[in-house]
Amino acid sequence: MDMKSDNLTKWLRPVALSAVIFGAFALENDLSAADEAPAKSRTRRRASGGDSNAEYAAQEQLKKGLDLLEAKQDDRGVKLLMSIGQMYPGSRAALQADMVLGNFYLEKRQYDLALKRFLNGEKSDNPEIQAEAYYKIGICHYNAGAFSQAFMSLRQVTNKYADSVYANEA
């Protein structure tokens, strides 16, 4: 096993674990919300992709994609992760898939592709994901040579998310 694949494997394990844990919490929240919500609200949530069955299926697909990336089947894993956003656009798994793909592309030094994925992360309602997205956007801009854009993105991390781990890194 070479050094790059060893680093990628070390990176993918915690990401996969956090994705599964995050998915379990998301599924639990969706199930409890479905019990309390009126029927009209549940119908609207299903139409927007927030149905617990759809979220579960999206989380399963995310897990399979992570497994494929870890097994060094990059093409299949990337295609599977990309399809989550197309099949389940409103799901939490779609956001997680974008962040995983962004990290994958960042590791491969494909900054334009990584940047596109991280831009989806800044739309999240979770402040930790937003902080990570802004930080990684700054890293992509920096590595691509767009230093002023990198500075602006990293400044947002330190101003808006001063309590996060990414503020210290920025």
Buried (B, 14 or more C-beta within 10 A) or exposed (E): EEEEEEEBBEBBEEBBEEBBEBBEEBBEEBEEBBEEEEEEEBEEBBEEBBBBEBBBBBBEBBBBBBBBBBEEBEEEBBEBBBBBBEBBEBBBBBBBBBBBBBBBBBBBEEBEBBBBBBBBBBEBEEEEBBBBBBBBBBBBBBBBEBEEBBBBBBEBBBEBBEEBEBBEBB
